Amino acid sequence: MTTVPREPELESELDRLRTLVGPSEVSYAALQTDVVEAQRVAGEAVTEMGDLRGRIVELEGHLARARQDQDFLQRRIEMTAWEGAMYRAQRRWRISVVPRVKRLSD
């Protein structure tokens, strides 16, 4: 399609008429189709964003657990045999005995 050079007065008049009349029905239908497609794409993007946020939370949980394991192993390496035995006894007391005594007292 070739464009015919227009005079500035005609161009401004054409712009004025376009603002008065609005888009043609064909271009309006195309715009409606574009709006529907844009809404669909935006919905898919929001869904994908939610999935990615869930994955990030899951990975943060795994990372926190891995850091706890690393800290625990580092402490175990630095413990002497006596400190290791005391740690295991205290842990057994906290995990096993204390809850049972608490249930009995309730």
TORROMAR-530904 format. One record per residue: residue in one letter; x, y, z of N, C-alpha, C in turn. Coordinates in steps of 0.1 Angstrom, whole numbers, plus 5000, padded with zeros to 4 digits. Each point is the difference from the previous one (the first is absolute). Last residue first. Layout:
AXYZXYZXYZ ...
END
This chain:
D500246665830498850064996498749935004 S504649845007499650115009498750074996 L501949654973499649955013499650105010 R501850134958498649944998499549945013 K504450185000499050114999498649944998 V503649715000499850055014498950114999 R501449834959499349895008499750055014 P502750284971498549994996499249905008 V504750035010499350125004498549994995 V503149654987499650005014499150125004 S501849944954499349895005499450015014 I502650354977499149954990499149895006 R503550215026499050104995499049944991 W503449725017499250055011499050104995 R503149834970499149905003499050055011 R503550284989499150004989498949895003 Q503750035029499150125001498950004990 A503349674997499249975012499050125002 R503150034964499049904998499149975012 Y503650305005499050064991498949904997 M503749855025499150105008498950064991 A503349734979499249915009499050095008 G503250224974499049934991499049925009 E503750215021499050104996498949934992 W503749735011499250035012498950104996 A503149914966499249885003499050025012 T501450444975500849895005499149885003 M499050404963499849945013501049905004 E499650234957500850085010499849945014 I497549834963501449984997500950065010 R495350065003500449865003501549984997 R498150414988500149995015500549865004 Q499150074954501250085004500249995015 L496149814983501249924996501250075004 F496050245005500149895010501249914997 D499250364971500450055013500149885010 Q498349904957501450034999500550055014 D495549914996500749885000501550034999 Q497150364997499949945014500949875000 R499550204959500950085008500049955014 A497049804970501449974996501050085009 R495450105004500349875005501549964998 A498450404980500150015015500449875006 L499249994954501250075003500250025015 H495949824984501149914998501450065004 G496350295000499949905011501149894999 E499650314965500550075012500049915012 L498149854960501550004999500650075013 E495350014995500449865002501649995000 V498050414989499849985014500549855004 I500150134955501050085007499949975015 R496849814971501349934999501050075008 G495850214997500049885008501349925000 R499550374972500150055014500049885009 L499349924955501450035002500250055015 D495649924985500749875000501550035004 G497350374993499649935012500849875002 M500550244959500650075011499749935014 E497849844962501449965000500850075011 T495550134994500149865004501449955001 V499350434982499750005014500149865006 A500350044953501250065007499950005015 E496349874974501049904999501350055007 G496650314995499649905009501049895001 A500650334968500350055013499649905011 V499049904955501450005002500450055014 R495550034988500349865001501549995003 Q498450434991499549955013500449855002 A500950194958500950065010499649965014 E497249884964501349925000501050055010 V495950234995499749875006501349925000 V500350424980499750015015499849865006 D500450044953501350025007499850015015 T496249974974500749884999501350015007 Q497650394996499349915009500749865001 L501450314967500550055014499349915010 A498749934956501449965002500550045014 A495850154988499949865002501549945002 Y499650454989499549985013499949855003 S501350144957501150025010499549985014 V496749974967501049904998501150015010 E496750334999499549885006501049894999 S502050495002499049934992499649875006 P501650425031500549894991498949944991 G499250505016500549895007500549894990 V498150484995499349884996500449875008 L502150435008498550025001499349874997 T504750024995499750015015498550025002 R501649994955500249875007499750005015 L499950404975498949924996500149865007 R503650305005498850055007498849914997 D504049904976500149975015498850055008 L500250134955499849855001500149965014 E501150444991498549984999499749855001 S504550125000499450045012498549985000 E502349914960500449905011499450045013 L499550304964499249884998500349905011 E502650385000498750045003499149884999 P504549964987499850005014498650045004 E500949744954500350135005499750015015 R501449554974498950085003500550145005 P501749544968500350115009498950095003 V499449494989500050124993500450115010 T501049454999499450125007500250124992 T499549454988500850124999499350115008 M500149445002499250125000500950125000 
END
